[in-house]
Amino acid sequence: IAGLILTILLPINWYWGRRTAEPLVQVADSLESLVRGVPKPLPEHIYGYRDEIGRLFETYNRTAEQLREKSSLEQEVLQSERLAAIGRLTAGIAHEINNPLAGMLTAIDTLKQRADLDPKVLRTVGLVERGLTQIADTVRALLVEARVQRRPLTPDDIADVQTLLHAQIAKRRLQVDWAFGEIGEMPIPASLFRQVLINLMLNAIQAAPEAGRIGVSVTSDSRCLVLTVWNDGEPMDDEVLKHLFEPFISTKPSGHGLGLWVTYQVVQQLRGHIWASNEDGRVCFSACFPLERKESAG
């Protein structure tokens, strides 16, 4: 009788012991991960009973969730402090840049008043003036209190970017697919849009392989204008995409990681949004700018 009872009880005890021990081993392994960082939650159905062991698993998962939230808040605080430090730095730089810029813009305005200027010289002066105005507006965009002048975007601004970047594109023998369509005057600050376009174009030029391809397109509807810049360089992994628009994050050894951060700040100021993705073997950056609605008369 004793042997029969043992034959029945041993498998049952082995089953229940294994059912209890395996989840406890997972809890122990997860607790050891506290030394390396935030612990991972245990599966919800690892132990389907509401006894003392089940309460232990529930308590562990609640603790892990609170630790993850605490870690996320700490990261946000660190990022806020880092951005605040950069803001103080840009405020000092803005003061030093704006003074000589104001003098150069005044000199250009005086030069344009001359009646004997050659038309080619006048076009070049206009290009320089728009470029300096863009620099001034970009510096203002980095300051929270800044109010950017609202000169509307025109096809000339896009043509300026093509002219400014032509030498760098030719140097790397890149093929560029321009797709702008019939873009007229748009109610978007021209200087800030130019800055976003130039930064994304420079990023694409540097990321594309020698003799590779990049593409630029601008489309619009009644609500927003969408800028897309892509290149056929190496795709970015998920971790890089996650932190791509943070300051001092760069995929290039010589990069400082501020170009995309500045671009992100400008897009945010325009109440738009920007994102990056890997699509069909291309690295694609897209930015959406909401169009300002004009008040209807009457």
Secondary structure as GFF3:
##gff-version 3
##sequence-region A 1 298
A	DSSP	alpha_helix	2	32	.	.	.	ID=ss1
A	DSSP	three_ten_helix	33	35	.	.	.	ID=ss2
A	DSSP	alpha_helix	52	112	.	.	.	ID=ss3
A	DSSP	alpha_helix	119	141	.	.	.	ID=ss4
A	DSSP	beta_strand	152	153	.	.	.	ID=ss5
A	DSSP	alpha_helix	155	171	.	.	.	ID=ss6
A	DSSP	beta_strand	175	179	.	.	.	ID=ss7
A	DSSP	beta_strand	186	189	.	.	.	ID=ss8
A	DSSP	alpha_helix	190	207	.	.	.	ID=ss9
A	DSSP	beta_strand	213	220	.	.	.	ID=ss10
A	DSSP	beta_strand	224	231	.	.	.	ID=ss11
A	DSSP	alpha_helix	238	242	.	.	.	ID=ss12
A	DSSP	alpha_helix	259	269	.	.	.	ID=ss13
A	DSSP	beta_strand	273	279	.	.	.	ID=ss14
A	DSSP	beta_strand	282	290	.	.	.	ID=ss15
###
